[in-house]
Amino acid sequence: MVGEKAKKAGVRVSADFYDEMDKKVEWLLGEAVKRCKANKRQTLYPADL
């Protein structure tokens, strides 16, 4: 998906881009989990993002 979107935009993706993207996704998921738990839920919802 990332490669396809980048190609459509006319740019390339370096190999280390994916490592950094994984870190961002991991952070974002952690924040969503915190919000979910703060609302006393066990299910993540789009609003948690």
mmCIF entry with sequence, helices, sheets and N, C-alpha, C, O atoms, coordinates in Angstrom:
data_MODEL
# 
_entry.id   MODEL 
# 
_entity.id                         1 
_entity.type                       polymer 
_entity.pdbx_number_of_molecules   1 
# 
_entity_poly.entity_id                      1 
_entity_poly.type                           'polypeptide(L)' 
_entity_poly.nstd_linkage                   no 
_entity_poly.nstd_monomer                   no 
_entity_poly.pdbx_seq_one_letter_code       MVGEKAKKAGVRVSADFYDEMDKKVEWLLGEAVKRCKANKRQTLYPADL 
_entity_poly.pdbx_seq_one_letter_code_can   MVGEKAKKAGVRVSADFYDEMDKKVEWLLGEAVKRCKANKRQTLYPADL 
_entity_poly.pdbx_strand_id                 A 
# 
loop_
_entity_poly_seq.entity_id 
_entity_poly_seq.num 
_entity_poly_seq.mon_id 
_entity_poly_seq.hetero 
1 1  MET n 
1 2  VAL n 
1 3  GLY n 
1 4  GLU n 
1 5  LYS n 
1 6  ALA n 
1 7  LYS n 
1 8  LYS n 
1 9  ALA n 
1 10 GLY n 
1 11 VAL n 
1 12 ARG n 
1 13 VAL n 
1 14 SER n 
1 15 ALA n 
1 16 ASP n 
1 17 PHE n 
1 18 TYR n 
1 19 ASP n 
1 20 GLU n 
1 21 MET n 
1 22 ASP n 
1 23 LYS n 
1 24 LYS n 
1 25 VAL n 
1 26 GLU n 
1 27 TRP n 
1 28 LEU n 
1 29 LEU n 
1 30 GLY n 
1 31 GLU n 
1 32 ALA n 
1 33 VAL n 
1 34 LYS n 
1 35 ARG n 
1 36 CYS n 
1 37 LYS n 
1 38 ALA n 
1 39 ASN n 
1 40 LYS n 
1 41 ARG n 
1 42 GLN n 
1 43 THR n 
1 44 LEU n 
1 45 TYR n 
1 46 PRO n 
1 47 ALA n 
1 48 ASP n 
1 49 LEU n 
# 
_struct_asym.id          A 
_struct_asym.entity_id   1 
# 
loop_
_struct_conf.conf_type_id 
_struct_conf.id 
_struct_conf.pdbx_PDB_helix_id 
_struct_conf.beg_label_comp_id 
_struct_conf.beg_label_asym_id 
_struct_conf.beg_label_seq_id 
_struct_conf.pdbx_beg_PDB_ins_code 
_struct_conf.end_label_comp_id 
_struct_conf.end_label_asym_id 
_struct_conf.end_label_seq_id 
_struct_conf.pdbx_end_PDB_ins_code 
_struct_conf.beg_auth_comp_id 
_struct_conf.beg_auth_asym_id 
_struct_conf.beg_auth_seq_id 
_struct_conf.end_auth_comp_id 
_struct_conf.end_auth_asym_id 
_struct_conf.end_auth_seq_id 
_struct_conf.pdbx_PDB_helix_class 
_struct_conf.details 
_struct_conf.pdbx_PDB_helix_length 
HELX_P HELX_P1 AA1 VAL A 2  ? ALA A 9  ? VAL A 2  ALA A 9  1 ? 8  
HELX_P HELX_P2 AA2 ALA A 15 ? ALA A 38 ? ALA A 15 ALA A 38 1 ? 24 
HELX_P HELX_P3 AA3 PRO A 46 ? ASP A 48 ? PRO A 46 ASP A 48 5 ? 3  
# 
_struct_conf_type.id          HELX_P 
_struct_conf_type.criteria    ? 
_struct_conf_type.reference   ? 
# 
loop_
_atom_site.group_PDB 
_atom_site.id 
_atom_site.type_symbol 
_atom_site.label_atom_id 
_atom_site.label_alt_id 
_atom_site.label_comp_id 
_atom_site.label_asym_id 
_atom_site.label_entity_id 
_atom_site.label_seq_id 
_atom_site.pdbx_PDB_ins_code 
_atom_site.Cartn_x 
_atom_site.Cartn_y 
_atom_site.Cartn_z 
_atom_site.occupancy 
_atom_site.B_iso_or_equiv 
_atom_site.pdbx_formal_charge 
_atom_site.auth_seq_id 
_atom_site.auth_comp_id 
_atom_site.auth_asym_id 
_atom_site.auth_atom_id 
_atom_site.pdbx_PDB_model_num 
ATOM 1   N N  . MET A 1 1  ? 0.822   -1.190 0.000  1.00 0.00 ? 1  MET A N  1 
ATOM 2   C CA . MET A 1 1  ? 0.000   0.000  0.000  1.00 0.00 ? 1  MET A CA 1 
ATOM 3   C C  . MET A 1 1  ? 0.872   1.262  0.000  1.00 0.00 ? 1  MET A C  1 
ATOM 4   O O  . MET A 1 1  ? 0.629   2.179  -0.784 1.00 0.00 ? 1  MET A O  1 
ATOM 5   N N  . VAL A 1 2  ? 1.862   1.313  0.854  1.00 0.00 ? 2  VAL A N  1 
ATOM 6   C CA . VAL A 1 2  ? 2.730   2.496  0.920  1.00 0.00 ? 2  VAL A CA 1 
ATOM 7   C C  . VAL A 1 2  ? 3.451   2.692  -0.404 1.00 0.00 ? 2  VAL A C  1 
ATOM 8   O O  . VAL A 1 2  ? 3.508   3.802  -0.934 1.00 0.00 ? 2  VAL A O  1 
ATOM 9   N N  . GLY A 1 3  ? 3.994   1.615  -0.927 1.00 0.00 ? 3  GLY A N  1 
ATOM 10  C CA . GLY A 1 3  ? 4.714   1.700  -2.191 1.00 0.00 ? 3  GLY A CA 1 
ATOM 11  C C  . GLY A 1 3  ? 3.826   2.178  -3.325 1.00 0.00 ? 3  GLY A C  1 
ATOM 12  O O  . GLY A 1 3  ? 4.248   2.977  -4.160 1.00 0.00 ? 3  GLY A O  1 
ATOM 13  N N  . GLU A 1 4  ? 2.596   1.686  -3.351 1.00 0.00 ? 4  GLU A N  1 
ATOM 14  C CA . GLU A 1 4  ? 1.663   2.093  -4.402 1.00 0.00 ? 4  GLU A CA 1 
ATOM 15  C C  . GLU A 1 4  ? 1.319   3.576  -4.304 1.00 0.00 ? 4  GLU A C  1 
ATOM 16  O O  . GLU A 1 4  ? 1.300   4.283  -5.312 1.00 0.00 ? 4  GLU A O  1 
ATOM 17  N N  . LYS A 1 5  ? 1.048   4.039  -3.094 1.00 0.00 ? 5  LYS A N  1 
ATOM 18  C CA . LYS A 1 5  ? 0.707   5.458  -2.897 1.00 0.00 ? 5  LYS A CA 1 
ATOM 19  C C  . LYS A 1 5  ? 1.890   6.344  -3.257 1.00 0.00 ? 5  LYS A C  1 
ATOM 20  O O  . LYS A 1 5  ? 1.720   7.387  -3.889 1.00 0.00 ? 5  LYS A O  1 
ATOM 21  N N  . ALA A 1 6  ? 3.084   5.934  -2.857 1.00 0.00 ? 6  ALA A N  1 
ATOM 22  C CA . ALA A 1 6  ? 4.281   6.708  -3.175 1.00 0.00 ? 6  ALA A CA 1 
ATOM 23  C C  . ALA A 1 6  ? 4.479   6.773  -4.680 1.00 0.00 ? 6  ALA A C  1 
ATOM 24  O O  . ALA A 1 6  ? 4.796   7.829  -5.227 1.00 0.00 ? 6  ALA A O  1 
ATOM 25  N N  . LYS A 1 7  ? 4.290   5.636  -5.349 1.00 0.00 ? 7  LYS A N  1 
ATOM 26  C CA . LYS A 1 7  ? 4.464   5.595  -6.798 1.00 0.00 ? 7  LYS A CA 1 
ATOM 27  C C  . LYS A 1 7  ? 3.473   6.522  -7.494 1.00 0.00 ? 7  LYS A C  1 
ATOM 28  O O  . LYS A 1 7  ? 3.833   7.239  -8.428 1.00 0.00 ? 7  LYS A O  1 
ATOM 29  N N  . LYS A 1 8  ? 2.224   6.503  -7.033 1.00 0.00 ? 8  LYS A N  1 
ATOM 30  C CA . LYS A 1 8  ? 1.214   7.389  -7.615 1.00 0.00 ? 8  LYS A CA 1 
ATOM 31  C C  . LYS A 1 8  ? 1.572   8.853  -7.405 1.00 0.00 ? 8  LYS A C  1 
ATOM 32  O O  . LYS A 1 8  ? 1.261   9.701  -8.241 1.00 0.00 ? 8  LYS A O  1 
ATOM 33  N N  . ALA A 1 9  ? 2.232   9.148  -6.276 1.00 0.00 ? 9  ALA A N  1 
ATOM 34  C CA . ALA A 1 9  ? 2.631   10.516 -5.969 1.00 0.00 ? 9  ALA A CA 1 
ATOM 35  C C  . ALA A 1 9  ? 3.914   10.911 -6.692 1.00 0.00 ? 9  ALA A C  1 
ATOM 36  O O  . ALA A 1 9  ? 4.320   12.073 -6.662 1.00 0.00 ? 9  ALA A O  1 
ATOM 37  N N  . GLY A 1 10 ? 4.551   9.936  -7.342 1.00 0.00 ? 10 GLY A N  1 
ATOM 38  C CA . GLY A 1 10 ? 5.764   10.225 -8.096 1.00 0.00 ? 10 GLY A CA 1 
ATOM 39  C C  . GLY A 1 10 ? 7.023   10.262 -7.261 1.00 0.00 ? 10 GLY A C  1 
ATOM 40  O O  . GLY A 1 10 ? 7.996   10.923 -7.623 1.00 0.00 ? 10 GLY A O  1 
ATOM 41  N N  . VAL A 1 11 ? 7.009   9.541  -6.122 1.00 0.00 ? 11 VAL A N  1 
ATOM 42  C CA . VAL A 1 11 ? 8.204   9.484  -5.267 1.00 0.00 ? 11 VAL A CA 1 
ATOM 43  C C  . VAL A 1 11 ? 8.568   8.027  -5.001 1.00 0.00 ? 11 VAL A C  1 
ATOM 44  O O  . VAL A 1 11 ? 7.777   7.114  -5.236 1.00 0.00 ? 11 VAL A O  1 
ATOM 45  N N  . ARG A 1 12 ? 9.771   7.842  -4.510 1.00 0.00 ? 12 ARG A N  1 
ATOM 46  C CA . ARG A 1 12 ? 10.246  6.511  -4.148 1.00 0.00 ? 12 ARG A CA 1 
ATOM 47  C C  . ARG A 1 12 ? 10.307  6.398  -2.632 1.00 0.00 ? 12 ARG A C  1 
ATOM 48  O O  . ARG A 1 12 ? 10.278  7.405  -1.925 1.00 0.00 ? 12 ARG A O  1 
ATOM 49  N N  . VAL A 1 13 ? 10.390  5.173  -2.139 1.00 0.00 ? 13 VAL A N  1 
ATOM 50  C CA . VAL A 1 13 ? 10.447  4.915  -0.698 1.00 0.00 ? 13 VAL A CA 1 
ATOM 51  C C  . VAL A 1 13 ? 11.770  4.225  -0.381 1.00 0.00 ? 13 VAL A C  1 
ATOM 52  O O  . VAL A 1 13 ? 12.081  3.175  -0.944 1.00 0.00 ? 13 VAL A O  1 
ATOM 53  N N  . SER A 1 14 ? 12.543  4.817  0.519  1.00 0.00 ? 14 SER A N  1 
ATOM 54  C CA . SER A 1 14 ? 13.804  4.190  0.913  1.00 0.00 ? 14 SER A CA 1 
ATOM 55  C C  . SER A 1 14 ? 13.518  3.033  1.869  1.00 0.00 ? 14 SER A C  1 
ATOM 56  O O  . SER A 1 14 ? 12.473  3.002  2.519  1.00 0.00 ? 14 SER A O  1 
ATOM 57  N N  . ALA A 1 15 ? 14.435  2.101  1.948  1.00 0.00 ? 15 ALA A N  1 
ATOM 58  C CA . ALA A 1 15 ? 14.254  0.925  2.800  1.00 0.00 ? 15 ALA A CA 1 
ATOM 59  C C  . ALA A 1 15 ? 14.091  1.309  4.268  1.00 0.00 ? 15 ALA A C  1 
ATOM 60  O O  . ALA A 1 15 ? 13.294  0.697  4.979  1.00 0.00 ? 15 ALA A O  1 
ATOM 61  N N  . ASP A 1 16 ? 14.831  2.308  4.730  1.00 0.00 ? 16 ASP A N  1 
ATOM 62  C CA . ASP A 1 16 ? 14.748  2.669  6.147  1.00 0.00 ? 16 ASP A CA 1 
ATOM 63  C C  . ASP A 1 16 ? 13.487  3.474  6.480  1.00 0.00 ? 16 ASP A C  1 
ATOM 64  O O  . ASP A 1 16 ? 13.193  3.688  7.656  1.00 0.00 ? 16 ASP A O  1 
ATOM 65  N N  . PHE A 1 17 ? 12.745  3.921  5.474  1.00 0.00 ? 17 PHE A N  1 
ATOM 66  C CA . PHE A 1 17 ? 11.481  4.606  5.714  1.00 0.00 ? 17 PHE A CA 1 
ATOM 67  C C  . PHE A 1 17 ? 10.528  3.684  6.468  1.00 0.00 ? 17 PHE A C  1 
ATOM 68  O O  . PHE A 1 17 ? 9.832   4.118  7.386  1.00 0.00 ? 17 PHE A O  1 
ATOM 69  N N  . TYR A 1 18 ? 10.500  2.410  6.077  1.00 0.00 ? 18 TYR A N  1 
ATOM 70  C CA . TYR A 1 18 ? 9.583   1.459  6.696  1.00 0.00 ? 18 TYR A CA 1 
ATOM 71  C C  . TYR A 1 18 ? 9.890   1.246  8.179  1.00 0.00 ? 18 TYR A C  1 
ATOM 72  O O  . TYR A 1 18 ? 8.973   1.070  8.982  1.00 0.00 ? 18 TYR A O  1 
ATOM 73  N N  . ASP A 1 19 ? 11.162  1.260  8.544  1.00 0.00 ? 19 ASP A N  1 
ATOM 74  C CA . ASP A 1 19 ? 11.531  1.123  9.964  1.00 0.00 ? 19 ASP A CA 1 
ATOM 75  C C  . ASP A 1 19 ? 10.974  2.288  10.770 1.00 0.00 ? 19 ASP A C  1 
ATOM 76  O O  . ASP A 1 19 ? 10.405  2.093  11.844 1.00 0.00 ? 19 ASP A O  1 
ATOM 77  N N  . GLU A 1 20 ? 11.139  3.492  10.251 1.00 0.00 ? 20 GLU A N  1 
ATOM 78  C CA . GLU A 1 20 ? 10.628  4.668  10.949 1.00 0.00 ? 20 GLU A CA 1 
ATOM 79  C C  . GLU A 1 20 ? 9.101   4.680  10.989 1.00 0.00 ? 20 GLU A C  1 
ATOM 80  O O  . GLU A 1 20 ? 8.505   5.094  11.983 1.00 0.00 ? 20 GLU A O  1 
ATOM 81  N N  . MET A 1 21 ? 8.477   4.227  9.914  1.00 0.00 ? 21 MET A N  1 
ATOM 82  C CA . MET A 1 21 ? 7.027   4.159  9.885  1.00 0.00 ? 21 MET A CA 1 
ATOM 83  C C  . MET A 1 21 ? 6.526   3.160  10.931 1.00 0.00 ? 21 MET A C  1 
ATOM 84  O O  . MET A 1 21 ? 5.520   3.416  11.594 1.00 0.00 ? 21 MET A O  1 
ATOM 85  N N  . ASP A 1 22 ? 7.207   2.040  11.084 1.00 0.00 ? 22 ASP A N  1 
ATOM 86  C CA . ASP A 1 22 ? 6.843   1.060  12.113 1.00 0.00 ? 22 ASP A CA 1 
ATOM 87  C C  . ASP A 1 22 ? 6.908   1.670  13.507 1.00 0.00 ? 22 ASP A C  1 
ATOM 88  O O  . ASP A 1 22 ? 6.052   1.397  14.349 1.00 0.00 ? 22 ASP A O  1 
ATOM 89  N N  . LYS A 1 23 ? 7.926   2.499  13.751 1.00 0.00 ? 23 LYS A N  1 
ATOM 90  C CA . LYS A 1 23 ? 8.054   3.162  15.055 1.00 0.00 ? 23 LYS A CA 1 
ATOM 91  C C  . LYS A 1 23 ? 6.883   4.100  15.300 1.00 0.00 ? 23 LYS A C  1 
ATOM 92  O O  . LYS A 1 23 ? 6.345   4.146  16.406 1.00 0.00 ? 23 LYS A O  1 
ATOM 93  N N  . LYS A 1 24 ? 6.487   4.843  14.280 1.00 0.00 ? 24 LYS A N  1 
ATOM 94  C CA . LYS A 1 24 ? 5.354   5.772  14.409 1.00 0.00 ? 24 LYS A CA 1 
ATOM 95  C C  . LYS A 1 24 ? 4.057   5.008  14.678 1.00 0.00 ? 24 LYS A C  1 
ATOM 96  O O  . LYS A 1 24 ? 3.255   5.410  15.520 1.00 0.00 ? 24 LYS A O  1 
ATOM 97  N N  . VAL A 1 25 ? 3.862   3.916  13.962 1.00 0.00 ? 25 VAL A N  1 
ATOM 98  C CA . VAL A 1 25 ? 2.653   3.109  14.141 1.00 0.00 ? 25 VAL A CA 1 
ATOM 99  C C  . VAL A 1 25 ? 2.632   2.517  15.545 1.00 0.00 ? 25 VAL A C  1 
ATOM 100 O O  . VAL A 1 25 ? 1.580   2.481  16.184 1.00 0.00 ? 25 VAL A O  1 
ATOM 101 N N  . GLU A 1 26 ? 3.776   2.055  16.030 1.00 0.00 ? 26 GLU A N  1 
ATOM 102 C CA . GLU A 1 26 ? 3.863   1.498  17.373 1.00 0.00 ? 26 GLU A CA 1 
ATOM 103 C C  . GLU A 1 26 ? 3.495   2.561  18.421 1.00 0.00 ? 26 GLU A C  1 
ATOM 104 O O  . GLU A 1 26 ? 2.770   2.272  19.373 1.00 0.00 ? 26 GLU A O  1 
ATOM 105 N N  . TRP A 1 27 ? 3.996   3.786  18.241 1.00 0.00 ? 27 TRP A N  1 
ATOM 106 C CA . TRP A 1 27 ? 3.676   4.876  19.163 1.00 0.00 ? 27 TRP A CA 1 
ATOM 107 C C  . TRP A 1 27 ? 2.180   5.188  19.107 1.00 0.00 ? 27 TRP A C  1 
ATOM 108 O O  . TRP A 1 27 ? 1.532   5.337  20.143 1.00 0.00 ? 27 TRP A O  1 
ATOM 109 N N  . LEU A 1 28 ? 1.643   5.284  17.900 1.00 0.00 ? 28 LEU A N  1 
ATOM 110 C CA . LEU A 1 28 ? 0.230   5.597  17.714 1.00 0.00 ? 28 LEU A CA 1 
ATOM 111 C C  . LEU A 1 28 ? -0.657  4.530  18.352 1.00 0.00 ? 28 LEU A C  1 
ATOM 112 O O  . LEU A 1 28 ? -1.663  4.856  18.981 1.00 0.00 ? 28 LEU A O  1 
ATOM 113 N N  . LEU A 1 29 ? -0.296  3.278  18.196 1.00 0.00 ? 29 LEU A N  1 
ATOM 114 C CA . LEU A 1 29 ? -1.043  2.189  18.811 1.00 0.00 ? 29 LEU A CA 1 
ATOM 115 C C  . LEU A 1 29 ? -0.974  2.274  20.328 1.00 0.00 ? 29 LEU A C  1 
ATOM 116 O O  . LEU A 1 29 ? -1.970  2.037  21.011 1.00 0.00 ? 29 LEU A O  1 
ATOM 117 N N  . GLY A 1 30 ? 0.188   2.607  20.853 1.00 0.00 ? 30 GLY A N  1 
ATOM 118 C CA . GLY A 1 30 ? 0.328   2.763  22.307 1.00 0.00 ? 30 GLY A CA 1 
ATOM 119 C C  . GLY A 1 30 ? -0.576  3.855  22.848 1.00 0.00 ? 30 GLY A C  1 
ATOM 120 O O  . GLY A 1 30 ? -1.197  3.688  23.897 1.00 0.00 ? 30 GLY A O  1 
ATOM 121 N N  . GLU A 1 31 ? -0.653  4.971  22.139 1.00 0.00 ? 31 GLU A N  1 
ATOM 122 C CA . GLU A 1 31 ? -1.534  6.068  22.549 1.00 0.00 ? 31 GLU A CA 1 
ATOM 123 C C  . GLU A 1 31 ? -2.998  5.647  22.481 1.00 0.00 ? 31 GLU A C  1 
ATOM 124 O O  . GLU A 1 31 ? -3.790  6.004  23.353 1.00 0.00 ? 31 GLU A O  1 
ATOM 125 N N  . ALA A 1 32 ? -3.354  4.898  21.459 1.00 0.00 ? 32 ALA A N  1 
ATOM 126 C CA . ALA A 1 32 ? -4.733  4.420  21.322 1.00 0.00 ? 32 ALA A CA 1 
ATOM 127 C C  . ALA A 1 32 ? -5.087  3.462  22.454 1.00 0.00 ? 32 ALA A C  1 
ATOM 128 O O  . ALA A 1 32 ? -6.199  3.503  22.980 1.00 0.00 ? 32 ALA A O  1 
ATOM 129 N N  . VAL A 1 33 ? -4.154  2.608  22.826 1.00 0.00 ? 33 VAL A N  1 
ATOM 130 C CA . VAL A 1 33 ? -4.384  1.667  23.930 1.00 0.00 ? 33 VAL A CA 1 
ATOM 131 C C  . VAL A 1 33 ? -4.587  2.434  25.237 1.00 0.00 ? 33 VAL A C  1 
ATOM 132 O O  . VAL A 1 33 ? -5.469  2.093  26.025 1.00 0.00 ? 33 VAL A O  1 
ATOM 133 N N  . LYS A 1 34 ? -3.782  3.460  25.467 1.00 0.00 ? 34 LYS A N  1 
ATOM 134 C CA . LYS A 1 34 ? -3.950  4.280  26.682 1.00 0.00 ? 34 LYS A CA 1 
ATOM 135 C C  . LYS A 1 34 ? -5.345  4.890  26.743 1.00 0.00 ? 34 LYS A C  1 
ATOM 136 O O  . LYS A 1 34 ? -5.990  4.865  27.791 1.00 0.00 ? 34 LYS A O  1 
ATOM 137 N N  . ARG A 1 35 ? -5.807  5.431  25.637 1.00 0.00 ? 35 ARG A N  1 
ATOM 138 C CA . ARG A 1 35 ? -7.133  6.057  25.593 1.00 0.00 ? 35 ARG A CA 1 
ATOM 139 C C  . ARG A 1 35 ? -8.228  5.016  25.817 1.00 0.00 ? 35 ARG A C  1 
ATOM 140 O O  . ARG A 1 35 ? -9.198  5.259  26.535 1.00 0.00 ? 35 ARG A O  1 
ATOM 141 N N  . CYS A 1 36 ? -8.057  3.872  25.200 1.00 0.00 ? 36 CYS A N  1 
ATOM 142 C CA . CYS A 1 36 ? -9.022  2.787  25.345 1.00 0.00 ? 36 CYS A CA 1 
ATOM 143 C C  . CYS A 1 36 ? -9.139  2.374  26.817 1.00 0.00 ? 36 CYS A C  1 
ATOM 144 O O  . CYS A 1 36 ? -10.242 2.271  27.355 1.00 0.00 ? 36 CYS A O  1 
ATOM 145 N N  . LYS A 1 37 ? -8.004  2.143  27.450 1.00 0.00 ? 37 LYS A N  1 
ATOM 146 C CA . LYS A 1 37 ? -8.005  1.729  28.859 1.00 0.00 ? 37 LYS A CA 1 
ATOM 147 C C  . LYS A 1 37 ? -8.522  2.830  29.768 1.00 0.00 ? 37 LYS A C  1 
ATOM 148 O O  . LYS A 1 37 ? -9.204  2.550  30.754 1.00 0.00 ? 37 LYS A O  1 
ATOM 149 N N  . ALA A 1 38 ? -8.206  4.080  29.450 1.00 0.00 ? 38 ALA A N  1 
ATOM 150 C CA . ALA A 1 38 ? -8.690  5.200  30.254 1.00 0.00 ? 38 ALA A CA 1 
ATOM 151 C C  . ALA A 1 38 ? -10.211 5.283  30.222 1.00 0.00 ? 38 ALA A C  1 
ATOM 152 O O  . ALA A 1 38 ? -10.836 5.779  31.159 1.00 0.00 ? 38 ALA A O  1 
ATOM 153 N N  . ASN A 1 39 ? -10.796 4.796  29.136 1.00 0.00 ? 39 ASN A N  1 
ATOM 154 C CA . ASN A 1 39 ? -12.246 4.777  28.999 1.00 0.00 ? 39 ASN A CA 1 
ATOM 155 C C  . ASN A 1 39 ? -12.834 3.434  29.435 1.00 0.00 ? 39 ASN A C  1 
ATOM 156 O O  . ASN A 1 39 ? -13.987 3.121  29.139 1.00 0.00 ? 39 ASN A O  1 
ATOM 157 N N  . LYS A 1 40 ? -12.019 2.647  30.142 1.00 0.00 ? 40 LYS A N  1 
ATOM 158 C CA . LYS A 1 40 ? -12.434 1.356  30.715 1.00 0.00 ? 40 LYS A CA 1 
ATOM 159 C C  . LYS A 1 40 ? -13.019 0.409  29.660 1.00 0.00 ? 40 LYS A C  1 
ATOM 160 O O  . LYS A 1 40 ? -14.042 -0.241 29.875 1.00 0.00 ? 40 LYS A O  1 
ATOM 161 N N  . ARG A 1 41 ? -12.336 0.355  28.524 1.00 0.00 ? 41 ARG A N  1 
ATOM 162 C CA . ARG A 1 41 ? -12.739 -0.542 27.451 1.00 0.00 ? 41 ARG A CA 1 
ATOM 163 C C  . ARG A 1 41 ? -11.605 -1.499 27.142 1.00 0.00 ? 41 ARG A C  1 
ATOM 164 O O  . ARG A 1 41 ? -10.457 -1.263 27.518 1.00 0.00 ? 41 ARG A O  1 
ATOM 165 N N  . GLN A 1 42 ? -11.935 -2.581 26.452 1.00 0.00 ? 42 GLN A N  1 
ATOM 166 C CA . GLN A 1 42 ? -10.930 -3.533 25.989 1.00 0.00 ? 42 GLN A CA 1 
ATOM 167 C C  . GLN A 1 42 ? -10.902 -3.616 24.466 1.00 0.00 ? 42 GLN A C  1 
ATOM 168 O O  . GLN A 1 42 ? -10.171 -4.427 23.897 1.00 0.00 ? 42 GLN A O  1 
ATOM 169 N N  . THR A 1 43 ? -11.680 -2.796 23.826 1.00 0.00 ? 43 THR A N  1 
ATOM 170 C CA . THR A 1 43 ? -11.765 -2.784 22.371 1.00 0.00 ? 43 THR A CA 1 
ATOM 171 C C  . THR A 1 43 ? -11.305 -1.430 21.833 1.00 0.00 ? 43 THR A C  1 
ATOM 172 O O  . THR A 1 43 ? -11.796 -0.383 22.256 1.00 0.00 ? 43 THR A O  1 
ATOM 173 N N  . LEU A 1 44 ? -10.367 -1.462 20.906 1.00 0.00 ? 44 LEU A N  1 
ATOM 174 C CA . LEU A 1 44 ? -9.919  -0.226 20.263 1.00 0.00 ? 44 LEU A CA 1 
ATOM 175 C C  . LEU A 1 44 ? -10.919 0.192  19.204 1.00 0.00 ? 44 LEU A C  1 
ATOM 176 O O  . LEU A 1 44 ? -11.411 -0.634 18.434 1.00 0.00 ? 44 LEU A O  1 
ATOM 177 N N  . TYR A 1 45 ? -11.213 1.478  19.173 1.00 0.00 ? 45 TYR A N  1 
ATOM 178 C CA . TYR A 1 45 ? -12.117 2.048  18.191 1.00 0.00 ? 45 TYR A CA 1 
ATOM 179 C C  . TYR A 1 45 ? -11.394 3.171  17.433 1.00 0.00 ? 45 TYR A C  1 
ATOM 180 O O  . TYR A 1 45 ? -10.389 3.691  17.917 1.00 0.00 ? 45 TYR A O  1 
ATOM 181 N N  . PRO A 1 46 ? -11.892 3.541  16.266 1.00 0.00 ? 46 PRO A N  1 
ATOM 182 C CA . PRO A 1 46 ? -11.245 4.620  15.510 1.00 0.00 ? 46 PRO A CA 1 
ATOM 183 C C  . PRO A 1 46 ? -11.074 5.893  16.341 1.00 0.00 ? 46 PRO A C  1 
ATOM 184 O O  . PRO A 1 46 ? -10.089 6.611  16.170 1.00 0.00 ? 46 PRO A O  1 
ATOM 185 N N  . ALA A 1 47 ? -12.005 6.175  17.223 1.00 0.00 ? 47 ALA A N  1 
ATOM 186 C CA . ALA A 1 47 ? -11.915 7.391  18.059 1.00 0.00 ? 47 ALA A CA 1 
ATOM 187 C C  . ALA A 1 47 ? -10.675 7.362  18.962 1.00 0.00 ? 47 ALA A C  1 
ATOM 188 O O  . ALA A 1 47 ? -10.232 8.413  19.425 1.00 0.00 ? 47 ALA A O  1 
ATOM 189 N N  . ASP A 1 48 ? -10.121 6.197  19.215 1.00 0.00 ? 48 ASP A N  1 
ATOM 190 C CA . ASP A 1 48 ? -8.925  6.093  20.063 1.00 0.00 ? 48 ASP A CA 1 
ATOM 191 C C  . ASP A 1 48 ? -7.695  6.633  19.352 1.00 0.00 ? 48 ASP A C  1 
ATOM 192 O O  . ASP A 1 48 ? -6.681  6.927  19.984 1.00 0.00 ? 48 ASP A O  1 
ATOM 193 N N  . LEU A 1 49 ? -7.789  6.759  18.051 1.00 0.00 ? 49 LEU A N  1 
ATOM 194 C CA . LEU A 1 49 ? -6.664  7.326  17.291 1.00 0.00 ? 49 LEU A CA 1 
ATOM 195 C C  . LEU A 1 49 ? -6.683  8.832  17.385 1.00 0.00 ? 49 LEU A C  1 
ATOM 196 O O  . LEU A 1 49 ? -5.819  9.497  16.813 1.00 0.00 ? 49 LEU A O  1 
# 
